[in-house]
Amino acid sequence: MDEVEIVELRKMDLRNAVIIDGFPSVGLVSSIVANYLIALLKLEYIAVMDSGLFPTVSLIRNSEPLGPARVYARPGIKPGEQQVVVFSTELQPSANLLRPLGRAIIDFAEEQRCSLIISAGGLIVEGEEPERDEVEKGEVSVYGIASTEKADKMLATADAKPFTEGVISGTAGVLLNEGRRRGIDVITLLAEARPDMADARAAALILTAIDQMIMHLSLNVEPLCKEAERLEAQLKVLHKDAEKKSRETAEPVAGYH
């Protein structure tokens, strides 16, 4: 019951697709990145992640019930366009779910013959919080680490500094370790983020780095920040509600243990 299963709702050719890990991180950076890409690329709900350890909740959006953790992809892409697959959730996975989640994503990438996995995350940096003009001038850093030599060469095409020493936790850490062990291309991108709130500015910088590596849409950071702020406000409500429901379902019923 502690394993994670990915159930396909719609068959799609995902060969050479790039997977984006959108599980929550510091400053909800990965969640903002995931939701922005889903909206920008008009991705569709193609699979659901399921586990006996997931809380018994259903996310309702546009009158449609959605699983607690979902997979999105772009239908009908044209020749030469990059397929992007996004894993998204509003829930903060418990510690005992992180390894099964990471392995499920890696297994999915192998089975579907995807070409790359990218994790987006926030990095807590000592000192004062960056201001918006610092972000727009590129004064706030994005850091990157890759699991393979091939992935490292892809990382070099983005404006990201090497992450040379430290600890990467969560699904991102599992993906890096599994990628290194299995020879699968995995890249983790980290931006300086505020841990006490959703950080749209950090997400905008990571989206720019992703664009430089795989999409080549020449995304502009300034309007990206404005759009990300809308997503930031929406995500705050969703995460707060999801966490509340998760706690409620985790509470034992009287007379049962």
C-alpha positions in Angstrom: 0.0 0.0 0.0 3.0 2.3 0.3 3.8 2.0 -3.4 2.7 4.7 -5.9 0.9 3.6 -9.1 0.4 5.8 -12.2 -2.9 5.0 -13.9 -3.2 6.3 -17.5 -6.5 7.9 -18.3 -5.5 8.8 -21.9 -2.9 7.0 -24.0 -0.3 9.4 -25.5 3.0 8.9 -27.2 5.5 10.4 -24.8 8.8 9.3 -26.4 11.5 12.0 -25.9 9.2 14.0 -23.7 10.6 16.2 -20.9 9.1 15.5 -17.5 8.7 18.4 -15.0 8.5 17.4 -11.3 5.9 19.7 -9.7 5.8 18.3 -6.2 5.8 21.0 -3.5 9.1 22.6 -2.5 10.4 25.6 -0.6 8.3 28.7 -1.5 5.9 26.5 -3.6 8.3 27.2 -6.5 7.7 23.8 -8.2 4.0 24.1 -7.8 3.9 27.5 -9.5 6.2 26.3 -12.3 4.0 23.2 -12.8 0.7 25.2 -12.9 2.1 27.9 -15.2 3.3 25.3 -17.7 0.0 23.5 -17.6 -1.8 26.8 -18.5 0.8 28.1 -20.9 1.1 24.9 -23.0 -2.6 24.0 -22.6 -1.6 20.6 -21.2 -4.4 18.0 -20.6 -5.0 15.6 -17.7 -3.7 12.2 -18.9 -2.9 10.1 -15.8 -3.4 10.0 -12.0 -0.9 8.9 -9.3 -2.4 6.7 -6.6 -1.2 5.3 -3.3 -2.8 3.9 -0.2 -0.8 6.6 1.7 -2.4 9.5 -0.2 -5.1 11.4 1.8 -8.7 10.7 0.7 -9.3 14.0 -1.1 -10.5 15.0 -4.5 -9.6 18.3 -6.1 -12.5 19.9 -7.8 -11.7 22.3 -10.7 -14.2 23.5 -13.2 -16.7 21.0 -11.8 -14.3 18.1 -12.6 -13.0 15.8 -9.9 -9.2 15.4 -10.1 -6.9 13.0 -8.2 -4.6 14.4 -5.4 -1.5 13.9 -7.7 -1.9 14.2 -11.5 0.0 13.9 -14.8 -0.5 16.4 -17.7 0.8 16.4 -21.3 0.3 18.3 -24.5 -2.0 16.7 -27.1 -1.5 17.0 -30.8 2.0 18.5 -30.8 3.4 19.4 -34.2 6.6 17.9 -35.6 9.6 19.5 -34.0 7.7 20.7 -30.9 8.9 19.5 -27.5 6.5 17.4 -25.6 6.3 18.4 -21.9 4.8 16.2 -19.2 4.0 17.8 -15.8 3.5 16.0 -12.5 1.4 18.2 -10.3 -0.2 18.1 -6.8 -1.4 20.5 -4.1 -0.4 18.1 -1.3 2.8 18.0 0.7 3.9 14.4 0.5 4.8 12.7 3.8 8.4 11.6 4.3 7.6 7.9 3.7 6.0 8.8 0.3 9.0 10.6 -1.1 11.0 7.6 -2.2 8.0 5.8 -3.8 7.0 9.0 -5.6 10.5 9.6 -7.0 10.8 6.0 -8.1 7.4 6.0 -9.8 8.4 9.1 -11.8 11.6 7.5 -12.8 9.9 4.2 -13.8 7.3 6.2 -15.8 10.1 8.0 -17.6 11.8 4.7 -18.5 8.6 3.0 -19.6 7.5 6.0 -21.8 11.0 6.5 -23.1 11.1 10.2 -22.0 14.4 12.0 -22.6 14.8 14.2 -19.4 13.4 14.9 -16.0 13.6 18.4 -14.5 12.9 19.2 -10.8 12.2 22.8 -9.9 12.7 23.9 -6.3 13.4 26.7 -3.9 16.7 27.3 -2.2 16.8 29.0 1.2 19.6 31.6 1.2 20.8 33.5 4.2 20.4 37.3 4.0 17.8 39.7 2.9 15.0 38.7 0.6 15.5 39.7 -3.1 13.5 42.6 -4.4 11.6 42.4 -7.7 14.1 44.7 -9.6 16.9 42.3 -8.5 15.0 39.4 -10.2 14.4 41.4 -13.4 18.1 42.4 -13.6 19.1 38.8 -13.1 20.8 39.4 -9.8 19.0 36.5 -8.1 20.7 33.2 -8.9 19.4 29.9 -10.3 21.5 26.9 -9.4 21.5 23.6 -11.2 22.8 20.0 -10.7 22.6 17.1 -13.2 22.6 13.3 -12.8 24.6 12.5 -16.0 27.2 14.1 -18.2 24.6 14.5 -21.0 22.2 16.3 -18.7 25.0 18.5 -17.5 25.6 19.6 -21.1 22.0 20.5 -21.4 22.2 22.4 -18.1 25.1 24.5 -19.5 22.6 26.0 -22.1 20.7 27.8 -19.3 21.7 30.7 -17.1 22.3 28.6 -14.0 25.2 28.4 -11.6 26.6 24.9 -10.7 25.2 23.7 -7.4 28.5 22.3 -6.0 27.8 21.5 -2.4 24.8 21.1 -0.1 21.7 18.9 0.4 18.8 18.5 -2.0 15.8 16.8 -0.3 12.3 15.7 -1.3 11.4 14.1 -4.6 14.2 16.1 -6.3 16.8 14.3 -4.2 15.3 10.9 -4.9 15.2 11.7 -8.7 18.8 12.8 -8.7 20.0 9.7 -6.9 17.9 7.3 -9.0 18.9 9.1 -12.2 22.6 8.8 -11.3 22.1 5.1 -10.4 20.1 4.2 -13.5 21.9 6.5 -16.0 18.7 8.6 -16.6 19.1 12.3 -17.4 17.8 14.4 -14.4 18.3 18.1 -13.7 17.4 19.9 -10.6 17.0 23.7 -10.8 17.0 25.8 -7.6 16.2 29.5 -7.2 16.6 31.6 -4.1 13.2 31.6 -2.5 11.3 32.8 0.6 10.4 29.7 2.7 7.4 31.4 4.5 5.3 32.1 1.4 4.7 31.2 -2.3 7.6 32.8 -4.2 6.5 33.7 -7.7 9.7 35.5 -8.5 11.9 32.4 -7.9 9.5 30.3 -10.1 9.7 32.9 -12.9 13.5 32.5 -13.0 13.4 28.7 -13.1 10.8 28.9 -15.9 13.2 31.1 -17.8 15.9 28.5 -17.3 13.6 25.6 -18.5 12.7 27.7 -21.5 16.4 28.2 -22.4 17.0 24.4 -22.2 14.0 22.9 -23.9 11.2 25.2 -25.1 12.9 28.1 -26.7 9.9 30.4 -26.4 11.9 33.4 -25.3 9.8 33.8 -22.2 9.9 37.3 -20.7 10.5 37.4 -16.9 8.5 40.6 -16.2 5.0 39.4 -17.4 5.9 36.0 -16.2 6.2 37.4 -12.7 2.8 39.1 -12.9 1.1 35.9 -14.1 2.9 33.8 -11.5 1.6 36.1 -8.8 -2.0 35.2 -9.9 -1.0 31.5 -9.6 0.7 32.2 -6.3 -2.6 33.5 -4.8 -4.6 30.6 -6.2 -2.0 28.0 -4.9 -2.0 29.5 -1.4 -5.8 28.8 -1.2 -5.5 25.3 -2.7 -2.6 24.2 -0.5 -4.2 25.6 2.6 -7.4 23.7 1.9 -5.6 20.5 0.8 -3.5 20.5 4.0 -6.6 21.0 6.1 -8.5 18.1 4.4 -5.3 15.9 4.7 -5.1 16.5 8.4 -8.8 15.8 8.8 -8.6 12.5 7.0 -5.5 11.5 9.0 -7.2 11.9 12.4 -8.3 8.5 13.9 -11.9 7.8 14.2 -13.1 7.2 17.8 -12.9 3.5 18.6 -10.4 2.7 15.8 -6.6 2.7 15.8 
